[in-house]
Amino acid sequence: MTASASQPPAAAPEHPVTDRVREAMAVSLRGCEELLPQDDWLKKLARSEATGRPLRIKFGMDPTAPDLHLGHTVMLNKMRQLQDLGHTVIPLIGDFTTLIGDPSGRNTTRPPLTREQIEANARTYFDQVRLVIDIERAEVRWNSEWSDPLGARGMIQLAARYTLARMMERDDFSRRYASGAPISVHELLYPLMQGYDSVALKSDLELGGTDQKFNLLVGRVLQHEYGQEPQCVLTMPLLEGTDGVEKMSKSKNNYIGITEDANTMFAKTLSISDAQMWRWFTLLSFRPEAEIARLKAEVAGGRNPKDAKVQLAKEITARFHSKAAADAAEEDFQRRAAGGIPDEIPEVRLAGAPLAIGALLKQAGLAPSTSEALRLVDQGGVRIDGAVVSDKALKVGAGTLVVQVGKRKFARVTLTA
């Protein structure tokens, strides 16, 4: 009979819960959705403090896309917090599991990526991950290390340790089955392989988003099956994007990429709502919670909330660029807000004057299409040399002019006949 996540082996002897252990627990709980089982994690922390053995903390990343955004860093921030407590963090590149495709939260089968796509995406991950965690003190692993050698026999033996009935308890599987939507057999292997990663790494804690809870608990079951002490599970909430509604996503165009330029990163962060700002402080800032509480109290007492938002924007921008870049981004934003032009803007040379405004915006790279350019004109979002363009039929003559679209897109266009 398969063991459940609520039936761990007998706990190790109690160790004293010191102030340092309580502080470590507070760091663990900051911003998290769930920590399961919390008592077990407290025991692990106390044992680690008493014995000096660092705990092993795992976070798996499937390289499904080459670029990361701030939503991805919520988990990396938690890893860095736990790393700074002296524990071993394990960024796990899921090169094998990406070949399967994670079905979490999906209503259709996700097409797996090719090995070439996975390797291309993974190459960019390290440079981005090292912007948050100390990669030199981390244990970077690839799950193909132990998954490839399993072979057909090993995969069958692994599958024998978990039941189909329990697998179908997963919400997305049960919904798709009930609706008659197809579920490929390979999708059922994904939670097993993610759980087997925990066995291979002997992890004490696995981090994941709320949508990964089922998979993380499978890891507890499999560790028990293999005679290991089950890991604890810490889930973090999914970060809403700049719109304050949808999960941060490139497809929703509400994201801030961690490789975006400093000015864009700063300005996008300032665009979030005052209410959303405090959630971002909790999940993205490394400031102590007491300091955030004081800042929130000051805003409640009458301080301009923009002052707090500027501090958040500068902290995030400095993390991925530098303090000097964050200071410069603030100055650039203030200059733009006052109607000024940034010091450095793209230089574009075009021919064909007189040129229709829609074609000019498209050719200058300020709009993705002529129709989108004309929509921006309709909305009053286009300026030439500071003056709003309101005529969609405008034809621009030869000369050099500064063209602005929205608040942040500029180009110095030299137009010839």
C-alpha positions in Angstrom: 0.0 0.0 0.0 1.4 3.4 -0.9 2.3 5.6 2.1 0.5 8.9 2.4 2.2 12.3 2.9 0.6 12.4 6.4 2.5 9.2 7.5 6.2 10.2 7.8 8.6 7.9 9.6 9.2 8.5 13.3 10.7 12.0 13.9 14.3 12.4 15.1 14.9 13.3 18.7 13.8 16.8 19.7 16.4 19.6 19.5 16.0 22.9 21.3 14.0 25.6 19.5 16.4 28.6 19.9 15.8 32.2 18.9 17.9 31.6 15.8 15.5 28.7 14.9 12.5 30.9 15.4 14.0 33.6 13.2 14.7 31.0 10.5 11.1 29.9 10.7 9.9 33.5 10.3 12.1 33.8 7.2 10.6 30.6 5.8 7.1 31.8 6.4 7.5 35.2 4.9 5.1 35.6 2.0 4.5 31.9 1.7 1.2 30.3 0.9 1.7 27.1 2.8 4.4 25.3 4.7 3.7 21.6 5.1 4.0 20.1 7.6 5.1 23.2 9.6 6.0 21.3 12.8 8.3 19.0 10.8 10.1 22.0 9.3 10.6 23.5 12.7 12.2 20.2 13.8 14.5 20.1 10.8 15.6 23.7 11.5 16.2 22.9 15.1 18.2 19.8 14.2 20.3 21.7 11.7 21.0 24.4 14.3 22.1 21.8 16.9 24.2 19.6 14.5 25.6 22.2 12.2 24.3 20.3 9.1 22.8 22.5 6.5 19.4 21.6 5.2 19.0 20.7 1.5 16.5 23.0 -0.3 15.4 22.2 -3.8 13.7 24.3 -6.5 13.1 22.8 -9.9 13.0 25.0 -13.0 11.9 23.6 -16.4 13.7 25.7 -19.1 10.6 26.2 -21.2 11.5 29.7 -22.2 14.8 31.5 -22.5 13.9 34.6 -20.3 12.8 34.9 -16.7 10.6 37.7 -15.3 10.0 39.0 -11.8 7.3 36.4 -11.2 9.9 33.6 -11.5 12.1 35.4 -8.9 9.6 35.0 -6.1 10.9 31.5 -5.6 14.5 32.5 -6.2 14.2 35.2 -3.5 13.0 32.6 -1.0 16.0 30.4 -2.0 18.3 33.4 -1.4 16.8 34.1 2.0 17.3 30.4 3.1 20.7 30.4 1.5 21.7 33.4 3.6 20.7 31.3 6.7 23.5 28.9 5.8 21.5 26.2 4.1 22.3 24.4 0.8 20.1 25.6 -2.1 19.8 23.4 -5.2 18.6 25.1 -8.4 17.5 22.0 -10.4 17.4 22.4 -14.1 14.6 20.1 -15.3 16.1 19.1 -18.6 14.6 15.6 -18.5 11.1 16.7 -17.1 10.9 19.4 -19.7 10.9 16.7 -22.4 7.7 15.4 -20.8 6.0 18.7 -20.3 4.4 19.8 -17.0 0.6 19.5 -17.3 -0.1 21.6 -14.1 -3.1 23.7 -14.5 -3.6 22.9 -18.1 -6.7 21.8 -19.9 -4.8 20.3 -22.9 -1.6 18.3 -23.3 1.4 20.6 -23.4 3.7 19.8 -26.4 7.1 18.8 -25.1 10.2 20.8 -26.3 13.0 19.3 -28.3 16.4 18.7 -26.6 17.9 21.5 -28.7 15.3 24.0 -27.5 15.8 22.9 -23.9 19.5 23.3 -24.0 19.3 26.7 -25.7 16.9 27.9 -23.0 18.9 26.4 -20.1 22.1 28.2 -21.2 20.4 31.6 -20.4 19.1 30.5 -17.1 22.4 30.5 -15.2 23.3 34.1 -16.0 19.8 35.1 -14.9 19.6 33.0 -11.7 22.9 34.2 -10.5 21.4 37.7 -10.3 19.4 36.5 -7.3 21.2 33.6 -5.6 24.9 33.1 -4.9 25.4 30.5 -7.6 29.0 29.8 -6.3 27.5 28.5 -3.0 24.6 26.7 -4.7 24.5 23.1 -5.8 23.3 23.3 -9.4 22.0 20.0 -10.8 20.3 18.6 -13.9 17.6 15.9 -13.4 18.8 14.0 -16.5 21.7 12.9 -14.2 19.5 10.3 -12.6 16.5 10.2 -14.8 18.2 9.1 -18.0 19.9 6.1 -16.3 16.6 4.8 -15.0 15.7 3.2 -18.3 12.5 1.3 -19.0 12.9 -1.1 -16.0 13.6 1.7 -13.5 10.6 3.7 -14.8 8.3 0.8 -14.3 9.6 0.2 -10.8 9.1 3.8 -10.0 5.5 3.8 -11.4 4.7 0.8 -9.2 5.2 3.0 -6.1 2.2 5.2 -6.8 -1.4 4.5 -7.7 -3.5 5.7 -10.6 -6.4 6.5 -8.1 -4.1 8.9 -6.2 -2.8 10.5 -9.5 -6.4 11.2 -10.6 -7.0 13.2 -7.4 -5.0 16.0 -9.0 -7.4 18.7 -10.0 -6.4 19.3 -13.6 -6.4 15.5 -14.3 -9.8 14.9 -12.7 -11.4 17.9 -14.5 -10.0 16.8 -17.9 -11.1 13.2 -17.3 -14.6 14.3 -16.3 -14.9 16.5 -19.4 -13.6 13.8 -21.7 -10.5 15.8 -22.6 -7.6 13.6 -23.5 -4.8 12.8 -20.9 -1.7 11.3 -22.4 0.0 8.6 -20.3 3.3 10.5 -20.4 1.7 13.3 -18.5 1.1 11.0 -15.5 4.8 10.4 -15.4 5.6 14.1 -14.8 4.7 14.2 -11.0 6.5 10.9 -10.5 9.7 12.2 -12.1 9.5 15.5 -10.1 9.0 13.4 -7.0 11.9 11.2 -7.9 14.1 14.3 -8.1 13.6 14.7 -4.4 14.7 11.1 -3.8 17.8 11.6 -5.8 18.7 14.9 -4.1 17.6 13.8 -0.6 15.9 17.2 -0.2 14.7 18.5 3.1 12.5 21.1 1.6 11.1 21.7 -1.9 9.8 25.1 -3.1 7.2 25.6 -5.7 4.2 27.7 -6.8 0.7 27.0 -5.5 0.0 25.2 -8.8 2.8 22.7 -7.9 1.4 21.5 -4.6 0.3 18.1 -5.8 3.7 17.4 -7.4 5.6 18.5 -4.3 3.5 16.1 -2.1 4.3 13.3 -4.5 7.9 13.9 -3.6 7.1 13.3 0.1 5.4 10.0 -0.7 8.3 8.7 -2.8 10.9 9.7 -0.3 9.0 7.6 2.3 8.8 4.7 -0.2 12.6 4.9 -0.6 13.2 4.9 3.1 14.1 8.6 3.4 12.7 11.3 5.8 10.1 13.1 3.7 10.8 16.6 2.6 8.7 19.5 3.7 6.8 21.5 1.1 6.8 25.3 0.8 4.5 26.9 -1.7 4.7 30.6 -2.8 1.8 32.6 -4.3 1.9 33.4 -8.0 2.8 37.0 -8.5 0.3 39.2 -10.3 1.7 41.3 -13.1 1.7 45.0 -13.6 -2.0 45.0 -14.4 -2.7 43.8 -10.8 -5.1 41.1 -12.0 -3.5 38.3 -14.1 -0.5 36.2 -13.2 2.7 37.8 -14.5 3.1 36.4 -18.0 4.7 37.4 -21.2 1.6 36.3 -23.1 -0.4 38.8 -21.0 2.1 41.5 -21.6 2.0 42.4 -17.9 5.6 41.3 -17.0 8.9 42.8 -16.1 11.8 40.8 -17.5 14.9 40.6 -15.4 17.0 41.3 -18.4 15.0 44.4 -19.4 16.9 47.7 -19.3 17.1 49.6 -16.1 14.8 52.5 -17.2 12.1 50.2 -18.4 12.3 48.0 -15.2 12.1 51.1 -13.0 9.2 52.7 -14.9 7.2 49.5 -15.1 7.5 48.9 -11.3 6.3 52.5 -10.7 3.2 51.7 -12.8 1.8 49.2 -10.3 -1.0 50.2 -8.0 -0.5 51.4 -4.5 -2.3 48.4 -3.0 -0.3 45.9 -5.1 3.0 47.6 -4.0 2.8 46.0 -0.5 2.5 42.5 -1.9 5.5 43.1 -4.1 7.4 44.4 -1.1 6.7 41.1 0.7 7.5 38.8 -2.2 10.3 40.7 -4.1 12.1 42.9 -1.6 14.9 41.8 0.7 14.0 44.5 3.3 13.2 43.2 6.8 9.4 42.8 7.4 9.7 45.3 10.3 11.0 47.9 7.9 8.3 47.3 5.4 5.7 47.6 8.2 7.1 51.0 9.3 7.0 52.2 5.7 3.4 51.1 5.4 2.5 52.9 8.6 4.1 56.1 7.3 2.0 55.9 4.1 -1.1 55.3 6.2 -0.1 58.3 8.2 0.0 60.6 5.2 3.3 60.0 3.4 3.0 59.9 -0.4 2.8 56.2 -1.4 4.9 57.1 -4.5 7.9 57.6 -2.1 7.6 53.9 -1.0 7.1 52.7 -4.6 10.2 54.5 -5.7 12.2 52.7 -3.0 10.8 49.4 -4.3 11.5 50.2 -7.9 15.1 51.3 -7.1 15.8 48.1 -5.0 14.5 45.8 -7.8 16.4 47.8 -10.5 19.6 47.8 -8.5 19.4 44.0 -8.0 19.4 43.3 -11.7 21.6 46.2 -12.8 23.4 48.4 -10.2 22.7 51.2 -7.7 24.1 53.7 -10.2 21.7 52.4 -12.9 18.8 52.6 -10.5 19.6 56.2 -9.6 19.9 57.1 -13.3 16.6 55.4 -14.0 14.9 57.4 -11.3 16.3 60.6 -12.8 15.2 59.5 -16.3 11.7 58.8 -15.1 11.4 62.2 -13.4 12.7 63.9 -16.6 10.1 62.1 -18.7 7.3 62.9 -16.2 8.2 66.5 -16.6 7.9 66.2 -20.3 11.6 65.9 -21.0 13.5 63.7 -23.4 15.8 61.0 -22.2 19.5 61.6 -22.7 20.0 58.6 -25.0 17.3 57.5 -27.5 17.6 55.4 -30.7 18.7 57.1 -33.9 16.7 56.1 -36.9 17.1 57.0 -40.6 14.2 56.6 -43.0 13.5 57.5 -46.6 10.4 58.3 -48.5 9.3 61.7 -47.2 6.6 62.7 -47.0 5.8 59.6 -45.1 2.4 58.7 -43.5 2.5 58.7 -39.7 1.4 55.1 -39.5 4.2 53.9 -41.8 6.7 56.2 -39.9 5.9 54.7 -36.5 6.1 51.1 -37.9 9.4 51.6 -39.8 10.9 53.4 -36.8 10.1 50.4 -34.6 7.8 52.4 -32.4 4.7 50.3 -33.3 4.4 46.7 -34.3 2.0 47.5 -37.3 0.5 50.4 -39.1 -3.0 49.6 -37.7 -1.5 49.6 -34.1 0.2 52.9 -34.9 -3.0 54.5 -36.0 -4.8 53.2 -32.9 -2.1 54.9 -30.8 -2.7 58.2 -32.7 -6.4 57.8 -32.0 -5.6 57.5 -28.3 -3.4 60.6 -28.2 -0.4 58.5 -27.5 1.9 59.9 -30.2 4.0 63.1 -30.1 6.3 64.7 -32.6 8.8 67.2 -31.1 6.5 67.3 -28.0 3.3 68.1 -29.8 0.5 65.5 -29.8 -0.4 64.0 -33.2 -4.2 63.8 -33.7 -4.4 63.5 -37.5 -4.2 59.8 -38.7 -3.8 61.1 -42.2 -0.7 63.2 -41.3 2.2 62.9 -43.8 5.6 63.8 -42.2 8.0 65.8 -44.3 11.8 65.5 -44.5 13.9 66.5 -41.5 15.0 65.3 -38.1 12.4 65.0 -35.4 11.9 63.4 -32.0 9.0 60.9 -32.0 7.5 59.7 -28.8 5.0 56.9 -28.3 3.4 56.5 -24.9 5.5 57.4 -21.9 8.7 55.4 -22.6 9.2 54.9 -26.3 11.4 57.5 -28.1 13.3 57.8 -31.4 15.2 60.6 -33.1 14.1 60.1 -36.7 15.9 61.6 -39.7 13.6 61.4 -42.7 14.8 62.0 -46.2 13.0 62.0 -49.6 
